[in-house]
């Protein structure tokens, strides 16, 4: 995980920068790619029930476009996050 997380972040950051908008991974509206990334981000990186979340979130912070994307994604999905059960480890 130590080596693969920065690689993952670099790939997604590049994809965002190459897209017409940095708000979504593909095109200009939410797709399954964004839902999948929300799953990864909010199950692992930003999930306080995951014992590694702080270390992972620190890695993500090194990628400003990706970090902004996750902030926007959280706002986009806020209704879901408000209704979901308490944080789970995964």
N, CA, C and O atoms as a printed pandas DataFrame, in Angstrom:
     atom_number atom_name residue_name chain_id  residue_number  x_coord  y_coord  z_coord
0              1         N          UNK        A               1    0.829   -1.197    0.000
1              2        CA          UNK        A               1    0.000    0.000    0.000
2              3         C          UNK        A               1    0.868    1.254    0.000
3              4         O          UNK        A               1    0.523    2.251   -0.634
4              5         N          UNK        A               2    1.965    1.206    0.691
5              6        CA          UNK        A               2    2.846    2.368    0.814
6              7         C          UNK        A               2    3.289    2.891   -0.549
7              8         O          UNK        A               2    3.343    4.104   -0.756
8              9         N          UNK        A               3    3.605    1.992   -1.478
9             10        CA          UNK        A               3    4.054    2.396   -2.815
10            11         C          UNK        A               3    2.896    2.548   -3.797
11            12         O          UNK        A               3    2.959    3.372   -4.710
12            13         N          UNK        A               4    1.855    1.768   -3.617
13            14        CA          UNK        A               4    0.769    1.788   -4.591
14            15         C          UNK        A               4   -0.158    2.998   -4.436
15            16         O          UNK        A               4   -0.725    3.454   -5.429
16            17         N          UNK        A               5   -0.326    3.520   -3.242
17            18        CA          UNK        A               5   -1.226    4.656   -3.047
18            19         C          UNK        A               5   -0.746    5.913   -3.785
19            20         O          UNK        A               5   -1.549    6.542   -4.474
20            21         N          UNK        A               6    0.519    6.299   -3.670
21            22        CA          UNK        A               6    0.967    7.463   -4.452
22            23         C          UNK        A               6    0.820    7.238   -5.962
23            24         O          UNK        A               6    0.481    8.164   -6.698
24            25         N          UNK        A               7    1.072    6.032   -6.410
25            26        CA          UNK        A               7    0.916    5.726   -7.833
26            27         C          UNK        A               7   -0.552    5.892   -8.242
27            28         O          UNK        A               7   -0.843    6.506   -9.268
28            29         N          UNK        A               8   -1.459    5.355   -7.455
29            30        CA          UNK        A               8   -2.893    5.498   -7.706
30            31         C          UNK        A               8   -3.261    6.987   -7.776
31            32         O          UNK        A               8   -3.957    7.421   -8.693
32            33         N          UNK        A               9   -2.788    7.752   -6.803
33            34        CA          UNK        A               9   -3.107    9.183   -6.755
34            35         C          UNK        A               9   -2.558    9.918   -7.976
35            36         O          UNK        A               9   -3.233   10.786   -8.528
36            37         N          UNK        A              10   -1.352    9.584   -8.398
37            38        CA          UNK        A              10   -0.770   10.221   -9.590
38            39         C          UNK        A              10   -1.618    9.935  -10.828
39            40         O          UNK        A              10   -1.868   10.833  -11.632
40            41         N          UNK        A              11   -2.058    8.696  -10.980
41            42        CA          UNK        A              11   -2.872    8.315  -12.142
42            43         C          UNK        A              11   -4.198    9.087  -12.146
43            44         O          UNK        A              11   -4.587    9.638  -13.175
44            45         N          UNK        A              12   -4.878    9.128  -11.028
45            46        CA          UNK        A              12   -6.171    9.812  -10.954
46            47         C          UNK        A              12   -5.981   11.325  -11.112
47            48         O          UNK        A              12   -6.767   11.979  -11.798
48            49         N          UNK        A              13   -4.959   11.872  -10.491
49            50        CA          UNK        A              13   -4.683   13.316  -10.626
50            51         C          UNK        A              13   -4.438   13.679  -12.094
51            52         O          UNK        A              13   -4.962   14.681  -12.581
52            53         N          UNK        A              14   -3.656   12.880  -12.786
53            54        CA          UNK        A              14   -3.382   13.139  -14.203
54            55         C          UNK        A              14   -4.670   13.058  -15.011
55            56         O          UNK        A              14   -4.918   13.892  -15.882
56            57         N          UNK        A              15   -5.481   12.061  -14.722
57            58        CA          UNK        A              15   -6.754   11.894  -15.438
58            59         C          UNK        A              15   -7.643   13.121  -15.233
59            60         O          UNK        A              15   -8.270   13.606  -16.175
60            61         N          UNK        A              16   -7.693   13.615  -14.004
61            62        CA          UNK        A              16   -8.484   14.809  -13.713
62            63         C          UNK        A              16   -7.948   16.022  -14.470
63            64         O          UNK        A              16   -8.719   16.784  -15.053
64            65         N          UNK        A              17   -6.643   16.198  -14.460
65            66        CA          UNK        A              17   -6.040   17.345  -15.145
66            67         C          UNK        A              17   -6.261   17.282  -16.649
67            68         O          UNK        A              17   -6.406   18.319  -17.296
68            69         N          UNK        A              18   -6.289   16.085  -17.210
69            70        CA          UNK        A              18   -6.477   15.915  -18.650
70            71         C          UNK        A              18   -7.951   16.018  -19.074
71            72         O          UNK        A              18   -8.246   16.149  -20.262
72            73         N          UNK        A              19   -8.865   15.958  -18.111
73            74        CA          UNK        A              19  -10.284   16.026  -18.429
74            75         C          UNK        A              19  -10.685   17.476  -18.712
75            76         O          UNK        A              19   -9.956   18.402  -18.358
76            77         N          UNK        A              20  -11.832   17.671  -19.344
77            78        CA          UNK        A              20  -12.322   19.012  -19.645
78            79         C          UNK        A              20  -12.676   19.787  -18.381
79            80         O          UNK        A              20  -12.654   21.018  -18.380
80            81         N          UNK        A              21  -12.999   19.081  -17.314
81            82        CA          UNK        A              21  -13.273   19.686  -16.012
82            83         C          UNK        A              21  -12.617   18.813  -14.956
83            84         O          UNK        A              21  -12.553   17.593  -15.107
84            85         N          UNK        A              22  -12.133   19.429  -13.895
85            86        CA          UNK        A              22  -11.515   18.652  -12.821
86            87         C          UNK        A              22  -12.550   18.232  -11.780
87            88         O          UNK        A              22  -12.200   17.705  -10.724
88            89         N          UNK        A              23  -13.801   18.466  -12.080
89            90        CA          UNK        A              23  -14.876   18.089  -11.160
90            91         C          UNK        A              23  -15.247   16.617  -11.286
91            92         O          UNK        A              23  -15.758   16.019  -10.339
92            93         N          UNK        A              24  -14.990   16.030  -12.460
93            94        CA          UNK        A              24  -15.322   14.628  -12.699
94            95         C          UNK        A              24  -14.167   13.931  -13.402
95            96         O          UNK        A              24  -13.339   14.584  -14.038
96            97         N          UNK        A              25  -14.110   12.621  -13.291
97            98        CA          UNK        A              25  -13.021   11.847  -13.902
98            99         C          UNK        A              25  -13.176   11.769  -15.419
99           100         O          UNK        A              25  -12.195   11.849  -16.158
100          101         N          UNK        A              26  -14.426   11.610  -15.876
101          102        CA          UNK        A              26  -14.691   11.455  -17.307
102          103         C          UNK        A              26  -15.776   12.448  -17.711
103          104         O          UNK        A              26  -16.861   12.441  -17.128
104          105         N          UNK        A              27  -15.510   13.282  -18.673
105          106        CA          UNK        A              27  -16.528   14.196  -19.187
106          107         C          UNK        A              27  -16.929   15.263  -18.187
107          108         O          UNK        A              27  -16.138   15.658  -17.330
108          109         N          UNK        A              28  -18.172   15.727  -18.303
109          110        CA          UNK        A              28  -18.620   16.838  -17.468
110          111         C          UNK        A              28  -19.811   16.492  -16.565
111          112         O          UNK        A              28  -20.547   17.371  -16.116
112          113         N          UNK        A              29  -19.980   15.185  -16.313
113          114        CA          UNK        A              29  -21.004   14.769  -15.351
114          115         C          UNK        A              29  -20.532   13.510  -14.637
115          116         O          UNK        A              29  -19.618   12.823  -15.093
116          117         N          UNK        A              30  -21.168   13.226  -13.519
117          118        CA          UNK        A              30  -20.769   12.081  -12.708
118          119         C          UNK        A              30  -20.995   10.773  -13.471
119          120         O          UNK        A              30  -22.022   10.576  -14.120
120          121         N          UNK        A              31  -20.003    9.893  -13.369
121          122        CA          UNK        A              31  -20.089    8.562  -13.987
122          123         C          UNK        A              31  -19.719    7.514  -12.941
123          124         O          UNK        A              31  -19.425    7.839  -11.791
124          125         N          UNK        A              32  -19.739    6.273  -13.358
125          126        CA          UNK        A              32  -19.359    5.173  -12.461
126          127         C          UNK        A              32  -17.917    5.342  -11.976
127          128         O          UNK        A              32  -17.575    4.886  -10.884
128          129         N          UNK        A              33  -17.079    5.984  -12.768
129          130        CA          UNK        A              33  -15.693    6.237  -12.348
130          131         C          UNK        A              33  -15.664    7.112  -11.093
131          132         O          UNK        A              33  -14.847    6.881  -10.201
132          133         N          UNK        A              34  -16.530    8.094  -11.016
133          134        CA          UNK        A              34  -16.596    8.964   -9.835
134          135         C          UNK        A              34  -17.163    8.209   -8.633
135          136         O          UNK        A              34  -16.694    8.386   -7.508
136          137         N          UNK        A              35  -18.161    7.377   -8.869
137          138        CA          UNK        A              35  -18.731    6.577   -7.782
138          139         C          UNK        A              35  -17.676    5.624   -7.231
139          140         O          UNK        A              35  -17.564    5.453   -6.017
140          141         N          UNK        A              36  -16.907    5.008   -8.116
141          142        CA          UNK        A              36  -15.848    4.107   -7.688
142          143         C          UNK        A              36  -14.793    4.856   -6.882
143          144         O          UNK        A              36  -14.316    4.350   -5.866
144          145         N          UNK        A              37  -14.432    6.038   -7.319
145          146        CA          UNK        A              37  -13.449    6.822   -6.575
146          147         C          UNK        A              37  -13.994    7.300   -5.243
147          148         O          UNK        A              37  -13.250    7.402   -4.267
148          149         N          UNK        A              38  -15.284    7.594   -5.192
149          150        CA          UNK        A              38  -15.895    7.954   -3.908
150          151         C          UNK        A              38  -15.800    6.777   -2.945
151          152         O          UNK        A              38  -15.511    6.951   -1.762
152          153         N          UNK        A              39  -16.045    5.584   -3.464
153          154        CA          UNK        A              39  -15.923    4.381   -2.635
154          155         C          UNK        A              39  -14.512    4.262   -2.059
155          156         O          UNK        A              39  -14.345    4.048   -0.858
156          157         N          UNK        A              40  -13.526    4.395   -2.893
157          158        CA          UNK        A              40  -12.131    4.283   -2.439
158          159         C          UNK        A              40  -11.815    5.378   -1.418
159          160         O          UNK        A              40  -11.286    5.096   -0.343
160          161         N          UNK        A              41  -12.137    6.608   -1.755
161          162        CA          UNK        A              41  -11.787    7.735   -0.889
162          163         C          UNK        A              41  -12.472    7.675    0.471
163          164         O          UNK        A              41  -11.830    7.859    1.505
164          165         N          UNK        A              42  -13.778    7.417    0.466
165          166        CA          UNK        A              42  -14.526    7.514    1.710
166          167         C          UNK        A              42  -14.673    6.191    2.449
167          168         O          UNK        A              42  -15.268    6.143    3.526
168          169         N          UNK        A              43  -14.139    5.126    1.881
169          170        CA          UNK        A              43  -14.018    3.866    2.623
170          171         C          UNK        A              43  -12.627    3.729    3.218
171          172         O          UNK        A              43  -12.449    3.102    4.263
172          173         N          UNK        A              44  -11.657    4.308    2.562
173          174        CA          UNK        A              44  -10.267    4.131    2.988
174          175         C          UNK        A              44   -9.612    5.435    3.433
175          176         O          UNK        A              44   -9.295    5.586    4.613
176          177         N          UNK        A              45   -9.404    6.370    2.526
177          178        CA          UNK        A              45   -8.612    7.562    2.832
178          179         C          UNK        A              45   -9.214    8.431    3.925
179          180         O          UNK        A              45   -8.499    8.889    4.815
180          181         N          UNK        A              46  -10.512    8.661    3.869
181          182        CA          UNK        A              46  -11.152    9.622    4.767
182          183         C          UNK        A              46  -12.137    8.977    5.741
183          184         O          UNK        A              46  -12.987    9.665    6.307
184          185         N          UNK        A              47  -12.033    7.682    5.936
185          186        CA          UNK        A              47  -12.922    6.955    6.841
186          187         C          UNK        A              47  -12.228    6.812    8.198
187          188         O          UNK        A              47  -11.262    6.059    8.325
188          189         N          UNK        A              48  -12.707    7.519    9.191
189          190        CA          UNK        A              48  -12.069    7.509   10.514
190          191         C          UNK        A              48  -12.121    6.137   11.182
191          192         O          UNK        A              48  -11.357    5.883   12.113
192          193         N          UNK        A              49  -12.999    5.255   10.730
193          194        CA          UNK        A              49  -13.054    3.904   11.283
194          195         C          UNK        A              49  -11.965    3.007   10.704
195          196         O          UNK        A              49  -11.718    1.917   11.221
196          197         N          UNK        A              50  -11.321    3.453    9.644
197          198        CA          UNK        A              50  -10.196    2.718    9.056
198          199         C          UNK        A              50   -8.933    3.140    9.804
199          200         O          UNK        A              50   -8.580    4.320    9.805
200          201         N          UNK        A              51   -8.263    2.206   10.426
201          202        CA          UNK        A              51   -7.122    2.562   11.280
202          203         C          UNK        A              51   -5.968    3.210   10.517
203          204         O          UNK        A              51   -5.086    3.806   11.136
204          205         N          UNK        A              52   -5.957    3.108    9.206
205          206        CA          UNK        A              52   -4.891    3.707    8.406
206          207         C          UNK        A              52   -5.303    5.023    7.749
207          208         O          UNK        A              52   -4.542    5.578    6.955
208          209         N          UNK        A              53   -6.487    5.527    8.066
209          210        CA          UNK        A              53   -7.012    6.678    7.326
210          211         C          UNK        A              53   -6.113    7.902    7.394
211          212         O          UNK        A              53   -5.992    8.608    6.393
212          213         N          UNK        A              54   -5.484    8.184    8.510
213          214        CA          UNK        A              54   -4.640    9.380    8.616
214          215         C          UNK        A              54   -3.422    9.284    7.701
215          216         O          UNK        A              54   -3.069   10.256    7.033
216          217         N          UNK        A              55   -2.786    8.128    7.668
217          218        CA          UNK        A              55   -1.626    7.950    6.810
218          219         C          UNK        A              55   -2.027    8.082    5.347
219          220         O          UNK        A              55   -1.309    8.701    4.562
220          221         N          UNK        A              56   -3.153    7.512    4.978
221          222        CA          UNK        A              56   -3.623    7.557    3.599
222          223         C          UNK        A              56   -4.045    8.970    3.227
223          224         O          UNK        A              56   -3.723    9.442    2.137
224          225         N          UNK        A              57   -4.756    9.650    4.111
225          226        CA          UNK        A              57   -5.203   11.018    3.833
226          227         C          UNK        A              57   -4.006   11.945    3.663
227          228         O          UNK        A              57   -4.056   12.878    2.862
228          229         N          UNK        A              58   -2.934   11.701    4.405
229          230        CA          UNK        A              58   -1.723   12.511    4.255
230          231         C          UNK        A              58   -1.123   12.353    2.865
231          232         O          UNK        A              58   -0.623   13.326    2.300
232          233         N          UNK        A              59   -1.161   11.164    2.308
233          234        CA          UNK        A              59   -0.642   10.927    0.952
234          235         C          UNK        A              59   -1.495   11.685   -0.057
235          236         O          UNK        A              59   -0.959   12.329   -0.959
236          237         N          UNK        A              60   -2.798   11.617    0.082
237          238        CA          UNK        A              60   -3.718   12.266   -0.851
238          239         C          UNK        A              60   -3.513   13.786   -0.850
239          240         O          UNK        A              60   -3.664   14.426   -1.891
240          241         N          UNK        A              61   -3.175   14.360    0.292
241          242        CA          UNK        A              61   -2.986   15.811    0.396
242          243         C          UNK        A              61   -1.849   16.317   -0.495
243          244         O          UNK        A              61   -1.796   17.505   -0.811
244          245         N          UNK        A              62   -0.960   15.444   -0.895
245          246        CA          UNK        A              62    0.140   15.836   -1.776
246          247         C          UNK        A              62   -0.310   16.024   -3.222
247          248         O          UNK        A              62    0.500   16.388   -4.074
248          249         N          UNK        A              63   -1.568   15.784   -3.509
249          250        CA          UNK        A              63   -2.119   15.874   -4.864
250          251         C          UNK        A              63   -3.271   16.874   -4.849
251          252         O          UNK        A              63   -4.418   16.484   -4.633
252          253         N          UNK        A              64   -2.987   18.153   -5.075
253          254        CA          UNK        A              64   -4.011   19.192   -4.888
254          255         C          UNK        A              64   -5.237   19.059   -5.776
255          256         O          UNK        A              64   -6.349   19.326   -5.319
256          257         N          UNK        A              65   -5.073   18.656   -7.021
257          258        CA          UNK        A              65   -6.230   18.501   -7.907
258          259         C          UNK        A              65   -7.107   17.356   -7.422
259          260         O          UNK        A              65   -8.333   17.466   -7.414
260          261         N          UNK        A              66   -6.485   16.270   -7.021
261          262        CA          UNK        A              66   -7.215   15.117   -6.500
262          263         C          UNK        A              66   -7.904   15.471   -5.186
263          264         O          UNK        A              66   -9.056   15.095   -4.970
264          265         N          UNK        A              67   -7.223   16.177   -4.326
265          266        CA          UNK        A              67   -7.796   16.567   -3.042
266          267         C          UNK        A              67   -9.028   17.453   -3.243
267          268         O          UNK        A              67  -10.044   17.261   -2.576
268          269         N          UNK        A              68   -8.942   18.415   -4.155
269          270        CA          UNK        A              68  -10.092   19.278   -4.469
270          271         C          UNK        A              68  -11.232   18.451   -5.062
271          272         O          UNK        A              68  -12.401   18.666   -4.741
272          273         N          UNK        A              69  -10.877   17.509   -5.927
273          274        CA          UNK        A              69  -11.879   16.609   -6.517
274          275         C          UNK        A              69  -12.643   15.868   -5.410
275          276         O          UNK        A              69  -13.870   15.778   -5.450
276          277         N          UNK        A              70  -11.913   15.344   -4.430
277          278        CA          UNK        A              70  -12.573   14.618   -3.339
278          279         C          UNK        A              70  -13.446   15.537   -2.494
279          280         O          UNK        A              70  -14.507   15.121   -2.029
280          281         N          UNK        A              71  -13.016   16.781   -2.289
281          282        CA          UNK        A              71  -13.854   17.738   -1.562
282          283         C          UNK        A              71  -15.152   18.005   -2.329
283          284         O          UNK        A              71  -16.236   18.017   -1.745
284          285         N          UNK        A              72  -15.028   18.219   -3.645
285          286        CA          UNK        A              72  -16.213   18.454   -4.482
286          287         C          UNK        A              72  -17.115   17.218   -4.519
287          288         O          UNK        A              72  -18.341   17.328   -4.491
288          289         N          UNK        A              73  -16.494   16.054   -4.583
289          290        CA          UNK        A              73  -17.256   14.803   -4.619
290          291         C          UNK        A              73  -18.041   14.614   -3.319
291          292         O          UNK        A              73  -19.183   14.155   -3.336
292          293         N          UNK        A              74  -17.432   14.965   -2.219
293          294        CA          UNK        A              74  -18.119   14.862   -0.927
294          295         C          UNK        A              74  -19.345   15.779   -0.907
295          296         O          UNK        A              74  -20.400   15.401   -0.398
296          297         N          UNK        A              75  -19.202   16.973   -1.458
297          298        CA          UNK        A              75  -20.337   17.904   -1.534
298          299         C          UNK        A              75  -21.417   17.346   -2.464
299          300         O          UNK        A              75  -22.607   17.416   -2.158
300          301         N          UNK        A              76  -20.995   16.797   -3.592
301          302        CA          UNK        A              76  -21.924   16.219   -4.571
302          303         C          UNK        A              76  -22.731   15.066   -3.959
303          304         O          UNK        A              76  -23.901   14.879   -4.295
304          305         N          UNK        A              77  -22.114   14.308   -3.076
305          306        CA          UNK        A              77  -22.743   13.119   -2.485
306          307         C          UNK        A              77  -23.172   13.337   -1.034
307          308         O          UNK        A              77  -23.384   12.371   -0.302
308          309         N          UNK        A              78  -23.300   14.589   -0.617
309          310        CA          UNK        A              78  -23.555   14.886    0.797
310          311         C          UNK        A              78  -24.843   14.257    1.328
311          312         O          UNK        A              78  -24.891   13.853    2.490
312          313         N          UNK        A              79  -25.880   14.167    0.508
313          314        CA          UNK        A              79  -27.124   13.539    0.972
314          315         C          UNK        A              79  -26.877   12.083    1.364
315          316         O          UNK        A              79  -27.378   11.612    2.385
316          317         N          UNK        A              80  -26.122   11.398    0.564
317          318        CA          UNK        A              80  -25.792   10.000    0.869
318          319         C          UNK        A              80  -24.977    9.918    2.158
319          320         O          UNK        A              80  -25.273    9.098    3.027
320          321         N          UNK        A              81  -23.960   10.755    2.285
321          322        CA          UNK        A              81  -23.094   10.698    3.463
322          323         C          UNK        A              81  -23.855   11.031    4.746
323          324         O          UNK        A              81  -23.560   10.475    5.804
324          325         N          UNK        A              82  -24.817   11.921    4.658
325          326        CA          UNK        A              82  -25.603   12.279    5.843
326          327         C          UNK        A              82  -26.521   11.145    6.288
327          328         O          UNK        A              82  -26.837   11.038    7.473
328          329         N          UNK        A              83  -26.953   10.301    5.357
329          330        CA          UNK        A              83  -27.907    9.236    5.667
330          331         C          UNK        A              83  -27.260    7.886    5.950
331          332         O          UNK        A              83  -27.909    6.993    6.496
332          333         N          UNK        A              84  -26.001    7.725    5.591
333          334        CA          UNK        A              84  -25.383    6.414    5.763
334          335         C          UNK        A              84  -25.131    6.124    7.242
335          336         O          UNK        A              84  -24.994    7.047    8.045
336          337         N          UNK        A              85  -25.072    4.843    7.597
337          338        CA          UNK        A              85  -24.804    4.474    8.995
338          339         C          UNK        A              85  -23.433    4.968    9.448
339          340         O          UNK        A              85  -22.616    5.418    8.644
340          341         N          UNK        A              86  -23.209    4.874   10.728
341          342        CA          UNK        A              86  -21.922    5.298   11.306
342          343         C          UNK        A              86  -20.757    4.705   10.513
343          344         O          UNK        A              86  -20.897    3.651    9.893
344          345         N          UNK        A              87  -19.617    5.380   10.535
345          346        CA          UNK        A              87  -18.465    4.878    9.763
346          347         C          UNK        A              87  -18.142    3.417   10.062
347          348         O          UNK        A              87  -18.236    2.957   11.200
348          349         N          UNK        A              88  -17.769    2.723    9.035
349          350        CA          UNK        A              88  -17.369    1.320    9.123
350          351         C          UNK        A              88  -15.903    1.229    8.725
351          352         O          UNK        A              88  -15.409    2.101    8.011
352          353         N          UNK        A              89  -15.192    0.189    9.172
353          354        CA          UNK        A              89  -13.778    0.091    8.816
354          355         C          UNK        A              89  -13.541    0.038    7.309
355          356         O          UNK        A              89  -12.502    0.505    6.844
356          357         N          UNK        A              90  -14.468   -0.514    6.537
357          358        CA          UNK        A              90  -14.312   -0.565    5.080
358          359         C          UNK        A              90  -15.669   -0.453    4.416
359          360         O          UNK        A              90  -15.759   -0.475    3.188
